[in-house]
Amino acid sequence: MTGEVAVLGAGMHPWGKWGRGFVEYGTKAARAALADAGLEWSAIQSVVGANTVRCGYPGQVAGATFAKALGWQGARVTSVYAACASGARAIDTARAQILSGMADTVLVVGSDAAPKGFFAPAGGERPDDPDWLRFRVLGATNPAYFALWARRRMTLYGDTAEDFARVKVKNAAAGATNPYARYRSPVTAEEVAASPVVADPLRLLDICATSDGAAALVLGSVETARRLGMARPVRIRAVSSVSPTHPRTALDLPDIATDSAPPGSPAPDPFRPSIARAAYEEAGLGPEDLSLAEVYDLSTALELEWYEDLGLCAPGEGAKLLREGATAPGGRIPVNPSGGLASFGEAVPAQAIAQVCELTWQLRGQAGERQVPGARAGITVNQGLFGHGSSVVAVR
């Protein structure tokens, strides 16, 4: 264990397509987190912003951008980028500052104003950029990539389109009760099956949208939380950060070739399972200790993959776990009780922070209709391009 930090406050701006700037969304989420913590902005000693590369220069220096928007007051500022893992890396940066004694109170903010459609590399000719190449050379858009993983599961494990639809039905039901979710209507399996095919076998309702949205946390030392009168704060016990190892048996785009290094002994786990394993080892917990999980469901099929990567079941048994109702509300280990990306869509710098907001509310018993009874420990997991694997374990 490296030490715990306390979640003093959590706040979000609702997800949607609002047509406004990411700074407005992030500032509102930050003020909500400050209010939840019972702190004035002047009490914050450091700001860590998760960057958004789509929103121009201000998005690429998000820490300073949000500090300026809230009103310069001398706080330390830091900006981080790790694609879809940016929010988790921002949390880890804040945690490091607190544990090292650099700051007692840190505001973490992620916000995005996403384009319509799916995410794609910026324009221009960039033959040295693997992400650009996979679009230009392979035609492998994000939905096509999700579909490749879905086909892999169907071939290896016998998963079906009906299994994928069950994931959407579960997450849509949860999202319908979440005031921050973009999509707040239940969905039936028949509606999933009737939606247009985007990349066979995945249909429109199997794939998450792109969204505007923001999330923020105020983190502090456990001692700071107690000084503020929080006798039993939610505590972040682990934040893992791992990268792939050679040899790799399954490709994760934007990598589009086999390993170039001489193969060595197989790693104990492939890349994605190693993300959670590192978090479990740091937290001193295992999957059997979890009350809930928030996973990175870019597609319905990928959610099933995460069940196995988190150790909630054996490889190939994700669909079985789903069919048994174990991952549904009221099940043994509810997954994505927030509604997941299926209900929110992607606001890239914010989504890993939003996952921890959900853990915070669940562990406090403040999640309303979607509350997991008696929640005591939860995990998040997400994956950013180019080997950014991140997972957060929170306890109470």
Number of C-alpha atoms within 10 A of each C-alpha: 11 12 16 20 26 27 26 30 26 29 27 28 25 21 25 22 16 13 9 11 15 25 22 18 24 30 25 19 26 29 24 21 27 23 17 15 20 12 17 10 18 12 13 22 18 25 26 31 36 35 31 30 18 17 17 9 12 17 25 19 21 31 27 21 23 28 24 13 12 17 11 13 13 12 19 16 19 20 23 23 22 23 20 25 29 30 34 37 30 30 29 22 19 29 28 16 19 23 16 10 10 14 21 23 25 29 31 33 34 38 35 32 29 25 15 11 9 14 16 12 15 11 7 7 10 13 11 8 11 18 21 21 19 19 15 14 11 11 12 20 20 20 21 17 18 24 25 18 18 25 20 15 20 17 11 10 14 13 21 16 20 13 20 27 23 20 27 29 24 26 26 29 23 27 27 21 20 22 13 21 25 23 23 18 14 16 19 16 18 11 11 22 18 12 13 13 14 15 19 15 18 27 22 17 25 32 25 21 25 23 24 28 35 32 34 33 32 29 30 27 24 24 14 16 23 14 10 13 10 16 11 12 20 26 24 28 24 27 27 23 21 19 14 18 17 17 17 15 11 11 13 17 18 20 15 15 10 12 14 8 8 7 11 9 7 12 13 10 13 17 24 23 18 24 27 30 22 18 27 24 13 17 22 12 16 15 19 10 13 20 23 27 28 28 26 24 28 21 28 29 32 21 23 26 22 25 25 19 23 25 16 21 16 12 15 18 18 25 26 14 21 21 14 11 16 16 24 23 21 14 16 17 24 22 29 31 31 32 29 29 30 30 29 28 26 28 28 30 34 32 28 31 32 31 26 29 22 25 34 27 18 27 26 18 16 14 19 11 11 21 20 21 13 11 18 19 24 27 27 28 28 26 25 16 15 16 21 22 27 30 30 31 25 25 23 17
